[in-house]
Amino acid sequence: MHPPLDRPHPDCQSEINDLHLCHATTSKLKFWGCNEVKYALDRCLREEKLRLLEVLNRDAGEKRAAEEDVYRMALGKDISFEDYLNTDKDFNKAMAEKKKEI
């Protein structure tokens, strides 16, 4: 099943139009036909999602480094957040209990 097509998908507009055309030509195909067109739309939407995620995560490393710098300034120590968590007894205890549950 594809997601709702109420927002614009410029990369997949031709596949969306093909699906609407297939549904409009025969009402029965709307329910159990148009599979090839739907598969093409799903493939296109998947590629669009991967492209958008790549764009969103492009500068994730830089953002993470900036957050680490702010944390170091606020804490007044020159250790990373992960190192701080590793020294926190309550955090380590909670993580050990969580691993036991899994």
N, C-alpha and C positions, 0 to 999 in steps of 0.2 A: 504494500500500500504506500502510495506516495504522500508526502505532506500536503497540507492545504496549499492551494495555488493562489491564495489571495494577495500575496505580496509579489512584487516583480522579480522575475528570474531572467535577467537579460541574456545570460549564457544559454538558457534552455528554452527560449521562447518558441523556437520552431517545433521542438518536441511537445510542448504544451499545446500549441495550436493543432498539431497532428492528433493528439489525444482527444481534444475537444471535437475535432472533425470526425474522428472514429466514433465517438459516443453519439454524435448528432446524426450520423448516417443511418444507423440501425439501433433502435432502443435496446434490443437484446444483447448487442455487443457491449453495451455499457456495463453489464453485469458479469458476463463470462467470456468476453472477447477482448480484442485490442491488446493482447498480451505482448506482442512484439513492440508495439508503440510504447506501452507502459514500461517495459524493460529498458528501452532506449531512454525514456524520461528518468527512470531511477538511476541509470548509469550517469546521465548528465548531471542530475542533482547531487550525486555522490561526488563527482569531480568538482562541482561548484563548491561544495562544502569543504573539501580538502584544500582548494585554492584559497577560500576565505580564511580557513584556520591558519594556513601558512602566512597569510598577510597579517593576521592578528598576532601571531606568535613570533613574528620576525624579530622584534626587538625585546623579547622576553628576557634574554640574558642580561641586557643592559638595565632593564627595569629591576631585575633581581639584584644586580650589583648595587644599584642606587638604594634599594631597600636595605641591603646589608650595611651600606655606609651610614644611613640614617639610624639604624639600630645601634651600630658601634658608637655613634655620637651620643645617642640617648643613654646608653648603658655606661659609657665612659670606659669601656674595656675594648681591647683590640682582639676580640674573638668573634667568630661567626655565630650566627643564630643556632646552627646545628650543633656546634661545639658547646654552646650554652645549654641546649636541651640535653645533651649527653651527660652533663654534670648535674642536672636537676633530678633529684631522687624521686619526686612525685611523678614526674613525666615518665621516667624509666619504669617505675612500678606499674603505672597505667598501661604502658606499652606491653609489658610482660603479661599482664592479665588479658589484654586484648589478643595477644598471640596464643594464649591458652584456649581462648574461646574458638579460635579458628581451627 
